[in-house]
Amino acid sequence: MNAIEKLSWSVADAKARFSEMIDKARSNGPQTLTKNGKPIAILVSIEEWEKWTKPKESLIEFFRNSPLYDSGIEFERMDATLRDVEL
């Protein structure tokens, strides 16, 4: 595997070549960090992270897409009085 295709880095390599690891994450995708030969972390570009963590839909769209949206179920608020709590 040449340096362009590198996707896995030992902790020692990552420390010594951190800037290169960041560049690879931006150009080649997620980079795996290993310790004693076992994967321990993944470095991803901010663009990749935002793509993974961005909500697919707004909260309003989520509720509108719910199977309960037009089901006719009606919810009522309880008309209970609050109790006093000493703090």
C-alpha positions as CSV (number, residue, x, y, z in Angstrom):
1,M,0.0,0.0,0.0
2,N,1.5,3.3,-1.0
3,A,1.2,6.6,1.1
4,I,-1.6,7.9,-1.1
5,E,-3.8,4.9,-0.1
6,K,-2.9,4.8,3.6
7,L,-6.0,4.4,5.7
8,S,-4.5,3.0,9.0
9,W,-1.9,4.7,11.2
10,S,-0.2,3.5,14.3
11,V,-0.1,6.0,17.2
12,A,3.6,6.5,16.6
13,D,3.1,7.2,12.8
14,A,0.1,9.5,13.6
15,K,2.2,11.5,16.1
16,A,5.1,11.9,13.6
17,R,3.0,12.6,10.6
18,F,-0.2,14.2,12.0
19,S,-0.5,16.8,9.4
20,E,-0.3,14.2,6.6
21,M,-2.9,12.1,8.4
22,I,-5.3,15.1,8.4
23,D,-4.6,15.7,4.7
24,K,-5.4,12.0,4.0
25,A,-8.6,12.2,6.0
26,R,-9.7,15.2,3.8
27,S,-8.7,13.6,0.5
28,N,-9.1,9.8,1.0
29,G,-11.7,9.5,3.7
30,P,-11.6,8.3,7.3
31,Q,-8.3,7.3,8.7
32,T,-8.0,4.6,11.4
33,L,-5.7,5.0,14.3
34,T,-4.3,1.8,15.8
35,K,-2.5,1.0,19.1
36,N,-0.8,-2.3,19.4
37,G,-2.3,-3.3,16.1
38,K,-5.9,-2.8,17.3
39,P,-8.1,0.0,16.0
40,I,-8.8,2.6,18.7
41,A,-10.1,5.8,16.9
42,I,-11.0,7.2,13.5
43,L,-10.1,10.6,12.1
44,V,-12.6,12.1,9.7
45,S,-12.7,15.4,7.9
46,I,-15.1,18.0,9.2
47,E,-17.1,17.7,5.9
48,E,-17.5,14.0,6.5
49,W,-18.5,14.5,10.2
50,E,-21.1,17.1,9.3
51,K,-22.5,14.8,6.6
52,W,-22.9,11.9,9.2
53,T,-24.3,14.1,12.0
54,K,-26.5,16.5,10.1
55,P,-30.2,15.6,10.8
56,K,-31.9,14.2,7.7
57,E,-35.0,16.2,8.4
58,S,-36.2,18.9,10.7
59,L,-38.1,18.1,13.9
60,I,-41.4,19.2,12.3
61,E,-40.8,17.0,9.3
62,F,-40.0,14.1,11.7
63,F,-43.3,14.4,13.4
64,R,-45.2,14.9,10.1
65,N,-43.6,11.7,8.8
66,S,-44.7,9.8,11.9
67,P,-47.2,7.0,11.3
68,L,-49.3,8.7,14.1
69,Y,-49.5,12.1,12.2
70,D,-53.0,11.6,10.7
71,S,-54.1,8.6,12.9
72,G,-56.8,10.5,14.7
73,I,-55.2,10.0,18.1
74,E,-56.0,12.9,20.5
75,F,-53.8,13.7,23.4
76,E,-55.1,15.6,26.4
77,R,-53.2,17.5,29.0
78,M,-53.7,16.5,32.6
79,D,-55.4,19.2,34.6
80,A,-53.5,18.5,37.8
81,T,-52.3,21.0,40.3
82,L,-48.7,21.2,41.2
83,R,-47.6,20.3,44.7
84,D,-45.3,22.6,46.8
85,V,-41.8,21.5,47.2
86,E,-39.4,23.0,49.7
87,L,-35.8,23.4,48.6
